[in-house]
Amino acid sequence: MYDKAKTRVRIVGGDSYHFQVEMGLHQGSSLSPFLFALAIDQLTQFRLNGGIISKLEVWTPSLEFKGFTLSSTKTIFGV
């Protein structure tokens, strides 16, 4: 059914030339939500490990001065 399928990409200047699809999933495939969840999980982990956590660590001295303790898994208020 999907043998030798062709597609094109819509861009600002119009549509690309047709090209053959060699690998992938068609819209509506039951596997699509699972693969989407895997991709989003990896992006989230990348963002947390490289972005948010490192920015929180910059604030560690200020947080500790105000009685907070910074943890990579949770933040605890210390009195």
Secondary structure as GFF3:
##gff-version 3
##sequence-region A 1 79
A	DSSP	beta_strand	6	7	.	.	.	ID=ss1
A	DSSP	beta_strand	10	11	.	.	.	ID=ss2
A	DSSP	beta_strand	14	15	.	.	.	ID=ss3
A	DSSP	beta_strand	19	20	.	.	.	ID=ss4
A	DSSP	alpha_helix	32	47	.	.	.	ID=ss5
A	DSSP	pi_helix	48	52	.	.	.	ID=ss6
A	DSSP	alpha_helix	53	58	.	.	.	ID=ss7
A	DSSP	alpha_helix	60	65	.	.	.	ID=ss8
A	DSSP	beta_strand	68	70	.	.	.	ID=ss9
A	DSSP	beta_strand	75	77	.	.	.	ID=ss10
###
